Every structure is written in structure tokens, then in C-alpha cells.
Amino acid sequence: MKVYRTIRTALRALRRNPMRAGLTALGIIIGVAAVIAMMEIGKGSSAAIQRTIASMGANNLLESLFESVLSSLSQVFHAAILV
């Protein structure tokens, strides 16, 4: 009996406030869609980055890493010499 009464009260509230019910449903739908879209965008970008790294090859990746480190170290040493 209590469940029936609760459902009846909920339906009555929905009928009395249709705009509130519609906007609430719309907000939930938009929120769920946004979460799903962000998850898919994250998966897609992760796959694209992995493909890019795989196409570069391990040697090229390590060479560019060492070049970057050496470049930044040389800049630091030049700045230290100028001071």
C-alpha cells in the first residue's frame, strides 16, 4: 500500500510541475551524453597518440628525447655562463 501511495504522489507531482520534470529530464540526458562523449574523445585521442608513437619507432622516440634533454641542458649552461 505504501509503494502505491508513493508512486501516486510522484505522478501527481510530475503532473503539477511539467516544466520542472521536463527540464530535469533534459539535464540528466545532457549530462549523461556529455560524460559518454568525453569518454569516447579520450579513447580516440589515446588511440591516435599510441598510433603516432608506434609509427615513429622506438629509436626515433629515444633520439628526439635525448636531443630535447641536451638542448635544454645547453640552454641552462649558456644562461649560467652569461650570469
C-alpha positions as CSV (number, residue, x, y, z in Angstrom):
1,M,0.0,0.0,0.0
2,K,2.8,2.4,0.8
3,V,4.5,1.8,-2.6
4,Y,1.3,2.6,-4.4
5,R,0.8,5.8,-2.4
6,T,4.4,6.9,-3.1
7,I,4.0,6.3,-6.9
8,R,0.7,8.1,-6.9
9,T,2.3,11.1,-5.1
10,A,5.2,11.1,-7.5
11,L,3.0,11.1,-10.6
12,R,0.8,13.8,-9.1
13,A,3.9,16.0,-8.6
14,L,5.0,15.3,-12.2
15,R,1.6,16.4,-13.5
16,R,1.6,19.6,-11.4
17,N,5.1,20.6,-12.5
18,P,5.6,19.5,-16.1
19,M,8.2,22.2,-16.8
20,R,10.3,21.2,-13.8
21,A,10.0,17.5,-14.8
22,G,11.0,18.2,-18.4
23,L,13.9,20.3,-17.5
24,T,15.2,17.8,-15.0
25,A,15.0,15.0,-17.6
26,L,16.7,17.2,-20.2
27,G,19.5,18.0,-17.7
28,I,20.0,14.3,-16.9
29,I,20.1,13.4,-20.6
30,I,22.6,16.2,-21.5
31,G,24.8,15.2,-18.5
32,V,24.9,11.5,-19.5
33,A,25.6,12.4,-23.1
34,A,28.4,14.7,-22.1
35,V,30.1,12.0,-20.0
36,I,29.8,9.4,-22.8
37,A,31.2,11.9,-25.3
38,M,34.2,12.8,-23.1
39,M,34.9,9.1,-22.6
40,E,34.9,8.4,-26.3
41,I,37.0,11.5,-27.1
42,G,39.6,10.3,-24.5
43,K,39.7,6.8,-26.0
44,G,40.0,8.2,-29.5
45,S,42.8,10.6,-28.7
46,S,44.7,7.9,-26.7
47,A,44.5,5.5,-29.7
48,A,45.7,8.3,-32.0
49,I,48.7,9.1,-29.8
50,Q,49.6,5.4,-29.5
51,R,49.5,5.0,-33.3
52,T,51.7,8.1,-33.7
53,I,54.3,6.8,-31.2
54,A,54.2,3.3,-32.8
55,S,54.7,4.8,-36.3
56,M,57.7,6.8,-35.1
57,G,59.5,3.7,-33.8
58,A,61.4,3.3,-30.6
59,N,64.8,4.6,-31.9
60,N,63.3,7.9,-33.2
61,L,61.5,8.5,-30.0
62,L,64.6,8.0,-27.9
63,E,66.7,10.2,-30.2
64,S,64.2,13.0,-30.0
65,L,64.1,12.7,-26.2
66,F,67.9,12.9,-25.9
67,E,68.0,15.8,-28.3
68,S,65.4,17.6,-26.2
69,V,67.3,17.0,-23.0
70,L,70.6,18.0,-24.5
71,S,69.1,21.2,-25.9
72,S,67.6,22.2,-22.6
73,L,70.9,21.5,-20.8
74,S,72.9,23.6,-23.2
75,Q,70.5,26.5,-22.7
76,V,70.9,26.2,-19.0
77,F,74.7,26.2,-19.3
78,H,74.7,29.2,-21.6
79,A,72.5,31.1,-19.2
80,A,74.8,30.2,-16.3
81,I,77.8,31.4,-18.3
82,L,76.2,34.8,-19.1
83,V,75.3,35.4,-15.5
